[in-house]
Amino acid sequence: MAALTTNALTLADWAKRLDPDGKTARIVELLEQTNEILLDMQWREGNSPTGHRTTVRTGLPAVSWRLLNAGVAPSKSTTAQIDEQIGMLEAWSEVDVDLAALNGSTGSFRLSEAQAFLEAMNQEMASTLFYGAATAPEEFVGFAARYAASTGAIADNVIKAGGVGADNTSIWLVSWNEETVCGIFPKGSKAGLQHNDYGETTVEVTNGLAGNRMRAFQERWQWKAGIAVKDWRHVVRVANIDISDINTTDLIDFMEQAEETLPNAMGRRVFYMNRRVRRALRRRYREDVTAGGGLTYENIEGKRVLMFGETPVRIVDALLNTEALVP
């Protein structure tokens, strides 16, 4: 038997969701975001129940020119294995049966609450894709933690745009493919957001007298997911984009650098940026059109999409304007 938490909907919450005619109001989703990366990701089943192990080549064998009657030393290649972690994002909803039935439209009332849960799950997933922390064992590691410095092996894939303050953001270029970068879900499970409607059940009330019970509609949302960066060369971060100087930043130049950094190999390339950067890019687009430049729009799956050359440019509201400076 479940326990009803203090986060349950109240009569005051119910009253705020009614139109004057007593029907469930159509809620204006002011908190809704656009996170188009969730539409682009390719997914594959992990090779373990909790993640995915990738084997990568780290060194090539030595080869030599040989003279007649002179041998060469044996050599070998080297490999390494990377274990990617899958996180479990979950939420529960419990609504008093009598509260849901007050306006005579139980289904529409429950649906209005379910839509909020779906949006919250999508926003959290998009945020974790970029900002999931290696220090948080319940999350998977996002892109920002992997491309956090312009040094080491990934140096060429972190391009610094010159920002010096604390109001920075990033543009990301990702080449999606099962063999480069992709989303992962546990072995033997289903991909995507799962919803369980347990219907009307008895729950224990914890915000009143202990042991009190009531009937409630109970639902669970769960999303088991992670990302596998099998080939780190297929992600490029343009970091340290100073929002206060965004209109004078040469975004076109940095995006060109990013495209030239990716290997000419498999994968579907997509740029990701937040709405503030996209607006600055569109201003540059108008200037480019006047000068005969290369930003265009194309119709993809019935939608008008901004293109940088042959690469779509997507909006991700989860990308922050308060990123720390990347060293």
N, C-alpha and C positions, 0 to 999 in steps of 0.2 A: 504494500500500500504506500502510495506517495504522500509527501507532506506539502501542503500549500504554503508557499513562501510569502514574505511581505511584499514581494514585487508583483503580486497578483493585481489584476484590474479592479478598481473600486467603483462605487456608484457615481462618484464625481467624474471618473474617467468615462463611464458610460454616458453620462449626461452631456459631455463635451463632444460626443460623436453622433448627435441627433440633429436632423434638420427640424425646422418649425413644425413640419407635418408629422413628426414622430418617427420618421424613417431614418435608417442609418445614413449618415452624411457621407458624401464623396470627399474623402480627405485630400487636401492639397499637400502633396509630398514635398515640402520645402527642404527636407533633408536628403532627397534623392540625389544620387550622383551618377555621372557617366563614367564607367570604367570599362572601356571597350577591349582591354586586354583579355578579359574573361571570354570574349567571343572569339579571339584569335588563337588562343592556346591550343596546341595539339596535346593529346593525352595518351598515355600508354600505361598498361598494367605493370606495376612493380614486380620484381622477381623475388620479393620477400614480403611477409605479412605486415612489416612495419616500414618498408622503404624500398630502395633500389640500389643494387651494387653495380657500379660501372668499372670496367677495366680499361685503362688508357695506356697508350704507348708513351713512355717517358724518355726513351733513348734508342737510337739506331745502332746496329752493329757496325764496327769498324771494317772498312774495306781498303784494299791495298793494290797497287800495281805490282805485278810479279815479273821477275826475270826468269828465264829458263834455268832450270836446275836450282832454283831458289824458292823456298816455300813462303807462306804467309801465316801469321799467327791466327788461331781461331778467335772468333768474337761472338757476341750475342747482343740481342736487343734487350731492353728493360721495360717493365710495365709497373703500373701501380693501380691499386683498387680504391675507389671512392664510394663510401656509403652515404646515400642521400636519405634524409629523414622525412617521414610523413607525419603531419599533424592532424589532430582530430578537432575540428571546429563544431561546436554543438550549442543548441539553445532549446529551452523548453517553454511551453506556454500552457498555463492552467487558468481557465476562466470559469467562474461560478456559473453553473447551469441556469440558475434563476436569473442571474444578472444578464446573461446572453439572451434570455427569452423575454426580457422586459418590454422590448419594442415590437415583439411579435415577429421578428425576422432574425432568428438565430443564425442562419447560414450567412447572411450578409455581414452581421456583426463579427462573426469569427473570421470571415474572409478579410475584413478590414484590418484585423490584427495580424493575420498571416502575412499580408503584403508587407507590413513593417518588418517582420522577422526575415523575410526573403531579402529585403533591401539591406538590412543589417548584416546578414551573412555575406552578401556580395561585397559590401564595402570592406568588411574585415578581411575577406580573402584577397581582394585587390591590394589592400594596404600591406598585408603580410607578404605578398609576392615581391614587393619592393623593400619593405622595412622589417621583415621577420628577423629576429635577433638570434645570433648563435648562443647567447647567454640565457635564452628562454627555452628550456627543454620541451615545453608543451607546443612550441611553434616549429615550423620549418624555417630554414635559413633563406632569407630573401636576397634579391639581387644586390642591394646596397651594401650589405655586409660582405658580399663576395668581391665587390668592386669598390673597395673603400679607400684605396690609395693608388697613386700613379707611380708605384714602384714595383719591383719584382717582376714575376713572369707576366702579369697582366698589365704592365705599364703602358703598352701601346693601346690597350683597350679602355683606358681611362683618360679622356681628353679634358683638360682643365680650361674653362672658359674665362678665367681672369677675375672672378669674384673674390672679394677679400673679407666681406662682412659675414653676418649670420643669417641673411635673408636670401639664401641660395636655393636653387632647384636644379633638376637634371632633365636632360633628354636622353631617352634610352632607345637603342636600336637592337632589336632581337631578331635572330633568324630561327624561326620555329621549325623543328623537324624532330622525329623520334631519335635521330642519331646525333643531334646537336643540342637543342634545348627543348624541353617539353615538360608538361605537367605529368605527375605520377599519382596513382592510387594503389591501395594495397592489393597484393596478390590474392585472387579469389573473391574480390569484392566488386562493387559496382562503381562506375565513374560518376562524378557530379554530386549535386546536392540531393540528399535523400530526405523524404518527409514521411513521418509516421503519425497517423491520426488514430489515437487510441480511443476516440469517442468519449462517451460519458463514463466516468470512473469515480471511485471513492478516494478522496485524498485527505490527509491529515492536516489540520490547520495549525500553523506554528505562530501566527501573530495574535492568537487568542489564548484560551486555556489549552494547555498541552493535552493531546489526546482527542480533542474535538475533531469531528469528521464532517465532510460535506461532499456533495456530488459536483464534479467539475468536468469540463471538456479539456482533455489533455492531448497535447501535440508535441512532437520532437522534430527538430531539424538537425541534420548531421552532415558534415562534409569532411571526408577523409582525403587529404590531398597534400602534395608537396611539389617541388620542382627538381628536375634532374638537369644539371648543366654538364652534359657529357663532354662537350668541347667548349671550353671557356672563350675561345676565339670568336664565337658566334654571338657574343653580347658586347655591345659598346656603350659606355656611359659618357655622355658629355656633362661633366659635373661643374660645380661652382659658377652656375649661371646666376648672376646678380639680378634679382628681380627689380631693384631700384634703377638699374641701368638697362633694362631689358630692351627698350626701344632703340638703343644705340649698339646693342650687341649684334655682331655679325652671325646670326643664327645659321644662315645659309652656308657660310664657310665651315662652321663646326659640323654641320650635318654632312657636308661633302667629305670632311675628314673621316667621319664615322663610317660612311659607306665604303670609303677606300680601305678602311681597316679590316672589314670583314673578309674572310676568305671567299674566293669565287667558287663556292661549292653548293651543296644541297641546302634547302631551307627556304622558308617564306619570310622575307624581310618585312618588318613593320617598325615605324617610329612611334614612340610614346612620349607624350608631354602633357602638362596640365593646361587648363583653360587659359591661364594668363600668358603662358608662352605661345600657345596656339594663336591667341589674338595678335601678339606681336609678329608672328610669322605671317598671318594674313595681311597685316599692314605691309610687310615686305613683299608679299605676293602681289599687291597692287602696284608697287614700285617696279617689280620684275615684269609685270605685264606691259607696263609703259615702255620698259626698256627691252622688251622681247625676251624676257627671262623664262625659266623652266618650271616654275610651280604651276600645276594644273589641277583640274578636277576631273574625276572619272566616275562613271556609274558602276558600282560594284554591288551585285545582289540587290539591285533596286534602290541603292542609297548613293547619294552624292558624296564622294570621298576626296579629300584633299590629297594630292599626290606630290611627292618629291621625287622627280624623275619617274621611276617605275615602282617606288616604295610608298605604300599608304602611310598617312600621318593620322594617328589616333589620339583621342582625348582620354586621359586618365586623371580624374579628379582626386584620386588618392595620392598623387604625387604632391609633395609639400613644397611650400615656398620658404620653409624655415630649416632647410637642411644645413647641417654643420659643414664647415669647410673641409673639402677633401684634400689631404696633403699630397 
